[in-house]
Amino acid sequence: MDKQEFLQSYLVDRHKTDSLKWDGLQQKFGETDLLAMWVADMEFKTCDGIVDAMTKRTRHGVFGYSCVPDDYYEVFSGWMERRYHFPVKKEWVRFSTGCVTAIAWMIHAFTKPGDSCLILTPVYYPFHNVVTNGGRKLVKVELDYNDGYFTMNYEAIEKAIVENQVKMFIQCSPHNPAGRVWTEDELDRVLAVCQKHDVLVISDEIHQDIILGDKPFVPAAVVSGGRYRDIVITLNSASKTFNLATLLHSHIIITDDGLRGKYDQFASALNRTEVSIMGMVATKAGYTYGGEWLGQVLDVIRDNYRYLKEELNKRLPRMTVCALEGTYLVMIDLRSYVDSEQTLDFVQKHCRLAVDYGEWFGQAYKGFIRLNLATDPVYIKQAVERIVAEAGNLS
């Protein structure tokens, strides 16, 4: 189907459906009549194959304790091999209710209270919280920023590792909210630094399937022919790919026997829940039937980004729309038009938008906002018109 047919078939109005993005506006922003472009989920119904599989399971009527069938692993491994040259063995896989939860488990499994954990800011704010709330020392290295494009500063990373005796690097790949799809060379360089200093890498790859440009996504575990597998643990999920966030189902992939044994020993002491049956059914169906649906979603996201960037570049030429190679979350640098201290007032009071603010991801990014592009193109046009109109009213 073409773009308009896809939008007519899959766009939904999420008001009054207990949507955090829309129905949680009052609690988060103190107002209800804002255009919601914050929470990282989609305004699109998931693919029909997922709905059909879940409906069939629901009609069975029993949601008891469940095991993971062999064909689940086969489907998951097939998806990873076809797209990323990373066939995943069954024995490597463990499960969690989400990637942030899994990061917390990794912190407790592989570090001690007071140990240093490294993140590259600006980065998804739960990365900050999960370290500090876990009683570990948070070490931050800023990504280099130049005219809307972010890169890693390897010298600063190594210096921070050495000076703080960093034990764990929590990597975001593709990077949220910087929008970068790291190249294999970039990953090779940062992983080599970590290997040199015996730093364990937890690679959160939840956005792996949301690739918008020509750069291919490269899992950390396959970089340089798998050279770094003894220091890499991969976290991923179909939740961003197919809009399944609250089905609470994600993967922990540990290829190294020693790391996996240490994790299993830690996990045996947890009061663990069983795998989410509906999350498992949905994920398997997505990896089986969802490729075409995903391609159409990516086309909508690309078009939304292109429109946003072209219109703002044309009408507010000093405003920087950051590069977006992956994820559906774009950063906009408002600082050439709006005083950083007035960003919230400008965005919420005047533009009537609910967004994620740059300082949530790192203090150096006050004056930036993050917008969610996995949405109705009408909302993107409304957001652009509001930003342009209100920027024109500034003295």
WOJO-V434287 format. One record per helix or strand of 2 or more residues. SS is the DSSP state (A for helix, B for strand). FROM is the first residue (numbers start at 1). TO is the last residue. If there is no record, write none. Layout:
BEGIN
ss=[SS/SS]
from=[FROM/FROM]
to=[TO/TO]
END
This chain:
BEGIN
ss=[A/A/A/B/A/A/A/B/A/B/A/B/B/B/A/B/A/B/A/A/B/A/A/B/A/A/A/B/B/A/B/B/A/A/B/A]
from=[3/20/25/35/48/70/90/93/99/116/125/137/144/149/154/166/184/200/220/229/232/239/245/250/257/277/291/320/329/340/353/356/358/363/368/377]
to=[10/23/29/36/60/84/92/96/110/121/132/142/146/151/164/172/196/204/225/231/236/242/247/253/267/289/315/321/333/350/354/357/360/365/372/392]
END
